[in-house]
């Protein structure tokens, strides 16, 4: 049933990076089901893709450079998560 929804979305959207994410999510869910594992699988579906496409172009053209977020900035932006449940170890 999940693949039927994917095929329907493909008919409407055509070939897009978002469909790749949906397919990967479906495969992850199928693998968990086969292994008898209960998993929470998150997938981000947002935006219209225009920013994605320019980002892919910049990456493939070698125009992106690595940026290391300073620990102080990381702590600043993750402080609000301190009391939230922690994800399971893989």
N, CA and C of each residue as an Amber inpcrd file, in Angstrom:
protein
   270
   0.8030000  -1.1960000   0.0000000   0.0000000   0.0000000   0.0000000
   0.8540000   1.2710000   0.0000000   2.0060000   1.2230000   0.6900000
   2.8840000   2.4000000   0.7040000   3.4490000   2.6730000  -0.6920000
   3.7990000   1.6000000  -1.3960000   4.3500000   1.7870000  -2.7420000
   3.2820000   2.2980000  -3.7070000   2.0380000   1.9320000  -3.4860000
   0.9540000   2.4470000  -4.3310000   0.8310000   3.9590000  -4.1460000
   0.9530000   4.4270000  -2.9090000   0.9190000   5.8730000  -2.6430000
   2.1180000   6.5590000  -3.2940000   3.2720000   5.8940000  -3.2420000
   4.4740000   6.4630000  -3.8630000   4.2780000   6.6030000  -5.3700000
   3.7160000   5.5670000  -5.9980000   3.4910000   5.6250000  -7.4530000
   2.4900000   6.7260000  -7.8090000   1.4780000   6.9010000  -6.9580000
   0.5040000   7.9730000  -7.2060000   1.1700000   9.3400000  -7.0870000
   2.0160000   9.5100000  -6.0850000   2.7390000  10.7790000  -5.9270000
   3.6570000  11.0190000  -7.1150000   4.2630000   9.9750000  -7.6140000
   5.1550000  10.0960000  -8.7710000   4.3840000  10.5730000 -10.0000000
   3.1530000  10.0950000 -10.1450000   2.3230000  10.5280000 -11.2810000
   2.0640000  12.0350000 -11.2140000   1.8880000  12.5490000 -10.0140000
   1.5790000  13.9680000  -9.8360000   2.8440000  14.8260000  -9.8710000
   3.8900000  14.3850000  -9.1660000   5.0850000  15.2120000  -8.9910000
   6.1590000  14.9890000 -10.0450000   6.1310000  13.8640000 -10.7100000
   7.2270000  13.5280000 -11.6100000   8.4200000  13.0510000 -10.7970000
   9.5720000  12.9910000 -11.4120000  10.7880000  12.5500000 -10.7160000
  11.3520000  13.7270000  -9.9290000  11.3410000  13.6420000  -8.6230000
  11.8700000  14.7110000  -7.7800000  12.7110000  14.1170000  -6.6610000
  13.6060000  14.9280000  -6.0620000  14.3800000  14.4360000  -4.9110000
  13.4870000  13.9880000  -3.7580000  12.3290000  14.6230000  -3.5980000
  11.4410000  14.2510000  -2.4990000  10.9580000  12.8010000  -2.6510000
  10.7370000  12.3530000  -3.8680000  10.3020000  10.9710000  -4.0570000
  11.3860000   9.9910000  -3.6320000  12.6360000  10.3830000  -3.7850000
  13.7320000   9.5370000  -3.3270000  13.6710000   9.3800000  -1.8160000
  13.3580000  10.4720000  -1.1130000  13.2380000  10.4060000   0.3490000
  12.0670000   9.5150000   0.7510000  10.9710000   9.6340000   0.0360000
   9.8090000   8.7990000   0.3530000  10.1610000   7.3270000   0.1420000
  10.8190000   7.0200000  -0.9630000  11.1970000   5.6330000  -1.2490000
  12.1350000   5.0970000  -0.1690000  13.0930000   5.9070000   0.2640000
  14.0190000   5.4740000   1.3230000  13.2740000   5.2320000   2.6270000
  12.2790000   6.0570000   2.9170000  11.4770000   5.8960000   4.1250000
  10.6750000   4.5950000   4.0620000  10.0940000   4.3260000   2.9170000
   9.3300000   3.0820000   2.7510000  10.2520000   1.8730000   2.9230000
  11.4370000   1.9220000   2.2990000  12.3770000   0.8010000   2.4330000
  12.7960000   0.5940000   3.8960000  13.0210000   1.6920000   4.6120000
  13.4010000   1.6030000   6.0270000  12.2850000   0.9490000   6.8400000
  11.0400000   1.3340000   6.5620000   9.8950000   0.7450000   7.2670000
   9.7560000  -0.7390000   6.9370000   9.9520000  -1.0980000   5.6830000
   9.8630000  -2.5050000   5.2880000  10.9390000  -3.3390000   5.9640000
  12.1420000  -2.7800000   6.0490000  13.2370000  -3.5060000   6.7000000
  12.9300000  -3.7180000   8.1830000  12.4020000  -2.6960000   8.8490000
  12.0410000  -2.8330000  10.2590000  10.9610000  -3.8950000  10.4440000
   9.9720000  -3.9000000   9.5530000   8.9010000  -4.8940000   9.6320000
   9.4680000  -6.3000000   9.4560000  10.3670000  -6.4810000   8.4730000
  10.9600000  -7.7960000   8.2290000  11.7770000  -8.2760000   9.4230000
  12.4540000  -7.3200000  10.1020000  13.2810000  -7.6680000  11.2550000
  12.4650000  -7.7520000  12.5430000  11.1660000  -7.4340000  12.4650000
  10.3180000  -7.4720000  13.6480000  10.6100000  -6.3580000  14.6370000
  11.1880000  -5.2640000  14.1570000  11.5410000  -4.1460000  15.0250000
  10.4790000  -3.0530000  14.9510000  10.2480000  -2.4200000  16.0860000
   9.3740000  -1.2560000  16.1110000  10.2630000  -0.0300000  16.0120000
  10.0070000   0.8120000  15.0320000  10.8460000   1.9930000  14.7930000
   9.9850000   3.2190000  14.5970000  10.5260000   4.3460000  14.9940000
   9.9450000   5.6330000  14.6370000  10.8070000   6.1680000  13.5050000
  10.1970000   6.4200000  12.3630000  10.9330000   6.8780000  11.1920000
  10.4270000   8.2670000  10.8270000  11.3190000   9.2310000  10.8460000
  10.9530000  10.5990000  10.5030000  11.4270000  10.9220000   9.1040000
  10.5960000  11.6270000   8.3640000  10.9680000  12.0920000   7.0370000
  10.5440000  13.5480000   6.9280000  11.4120000  14.3760000   6.4090000
  11.0960000  15.7860000   6.2570000  10.5210000  16.0340000   4.8630000
   9.2920000  16.5010000   4.8270000   8.6470000  16.8650000   3.5590000
   8.2860000  18.3290000   3.6890000   9.1170000  19.1810000   3.1550000
   8.8220000  20.6090000   3.2700000   9.3750000  21.3450000   2.0660000
   8.8510000  22.5240000   1.8540000   9.3560000  23.3660000   0.7870000
   8.8750000  22.9330000  -0.5820000   9.3950000  23.6200000  -1.5730000
   8.9610000  23.3780000  -2.9430000  10.0820000  22.8480000  -3.8170000
  11.2700000  22.6860000  -3.2670000  12.3560000  22.0700000  -4.0090000
  13.3010000  23.0220000  -4.7080000  12.9190000  24.2790000  -4.8510000
  13.8020000  25.2060000  -5.5620000  15.1320000  25.3770000  -4.8340000
  15.0770000  25.4740000  -3.5060000  16.3290000  25.5970000  -2.7510000
  17.1100000  24.3020000  -2.8030000  16.4100000  23.1690000  -2.7860000
  17.0790000  21.8790000  -2.8950000  17.8900000  21.8030000  -4.1830000
  17.2640000  22.2020000  -5.2880000  17.9190000  22.0630000  -6.5880000
  19.1740000  22.9230000  -6.6900000  19.1300000  24.1480000  -6.1820000
  20.3380000  24.9850000  -6.2350000  21.4010000  24.4310000  -5.2960000
  20.9790000  23.8440000  -4.1790000  21.9370000  23.2170000  -3.2660000
  22.6090000  22.0120000  -3.9020000  21.8220000  21.1900000  -4.5930000
  22.4060000  20.0490000  -5.3030000  23.3930000  20.5230000  -6.3620000
  23.0260000  21.5680000  -7.0820000  23.9070000  22.1040000  -8.1140000
  25.2160000  22.6060000  -7.5120000  25.1150000  23.3450000  -6.4030000
  26.3240000  23.8620000  -5.7480000  27.2030000  22.7160000  -5.2630000
  26.5880000  21.6760000  -4.7050000  27.3610000  20.5220000  -4.2290000
  28.0580000  19.8130000  -5.3860000  27.2870000  19.5140000  -6.4230000
  27.8460000  18.7750000  -7.5560000  28.8840000  19.5860000  -8.3260000
  28.8070000  20.9130000  -8.2420000  29.7710000  21.7710000  -8.9250000
  31.0020000  22.0610000  -8.0750000  31.0460000  21.5210000  -6.8580000
  32.1920000  21.7430000  -5.9770000  32.2360000  23.1480000  -5.3860000
  31.1050000  23.8350000  -5.3300000  31.0730000  25.2120000  -4.8300000
  30.8430000  25.2990000  -3.3200000  30.5610000  24.1960000  -2.6810000
  30.3230000  24.2170000  -1.2440000  31.6060000  23.9410000  -0.4870000
  31.7350000  24.5700000   0.6670000  32.8870000  24.2900000   1.5190000
  32.3780000  23.8210000   2.8700000  33.1940000  23.0430000   3.5570000
  32.8110000  22.5350000   4.8720000  32.7570000  23.6720000   5.8730000
  31.8040000  23.6000000   6.7820000  31.6850000  24.5750000   7.8590000
  31.5150000  23.8040000   9.1470000  32.3820000  24.0630000  10.1020000
  32.2830000  23.3940000  11.3880000  31.6270000  24.3450000  12.3800000
  30.4700000  23.9500000  12.8750000  29.7380000  24.7590000  13.8320000
  30.4880000  24.7490000  15.1540000  30.8210000  25.9350000  15.6850000
  31.5210000  25.9720000  16.9810000  30.6750000  25.3440000  18.0870000
  31.3230000  24.6750000  19.0270000  30.6100000  24.0200000  20.1210000
  29.7040000  24.9870000  20.8720000  30.1470000  26.2380000  21.0470000
  29.3310000  27.2170000  21.7720000  28.0080000  27.4690000  21.0410000
  28.0390000  27.5200000  19.7240000  26.8130000  27.7110000  18.9380000
  25.9220000  26.4730000  19.0190000  26.5420000  25.3120000  18.9420000
  25.7790000  24.0670000  19.0270000  25.0560000  23.9830000  20.3730000
  25.7630000  24.2820000  21.4510000  25.1500000  24.2500000  22.7820000
  24.0280000  25.2770000  22.8890000  24.2400000  26.4550000  22.3150000
  23.2300000  27.5180000  22.3520000  21.9240000  27.0520000  21.7060000
  22.0280000  26.3870000  20.5750000  20.8390000  26.0010000  19.8280000
  20.2410000  24.6680000  20.2540000  20.9670000  23.9010000  21.0510000
  20.4180000  22.6250000  21.5090000  20.0000000  22.6640000  22.9760000
  20.1850000  23.7750000  23.6290000  19.8030000  23.9090000  25.0390000
  18.3290000  23.5630000  25.2550000  17.4760000  23.9580000  24.3420000
  16.0330000  23.7090000  24.4840000  15.6810000  22.2170000  24.3780000
  16.6140000  21.3880000  23.9620000  16.3530000  19.9590000  23.7950000
  16.7660000  19.1240000  25.0070000  17.3840000  19.7590000  26.0150000
  17.9920000  19.0030000  27.1130000  16.9910000  18.1150000  27.8580000
  15.7290000  18.5220000  27.9640000  14.7450000  17.7260000  28.7100000
  13.9070000  16.8110000  27.8050000  14.2350000  16.7470000  26.5350000
  13.4910000  15.9040000  25.5980000  14.0410000  14.4750000  25.6300000
  13.2240000  13.4840000  25.2440000  13.7210000  12.1040000  25.1980000
  14.9070000  11.9760000  24.2400000  15.8310000  11.1420000  24.6130000
  17.0230000  10.9250000  23.7960000  16.7550000   9.8210000  22.7900000
  17.2740000   9.9450000  21.5570000  17.0980000   8.8630000  20.5730000
  17.8700000   7.6170000  20.9800000  17.4240000   6.4820000  20.5160000
  18.0900000   5.2220000  20.8250000  19.4400000   5.1620000  20.1350000
  20.3690000   4.4660000  20.7290000  21.6790000   4.2490000  20.1260000
  21.5250000   3.2410000  18.9780000  22.3100000   3.3960000  17.9400000
  22.2440000   2.4550000  16.8210000  23.3070000   1.4200000  16.9540000
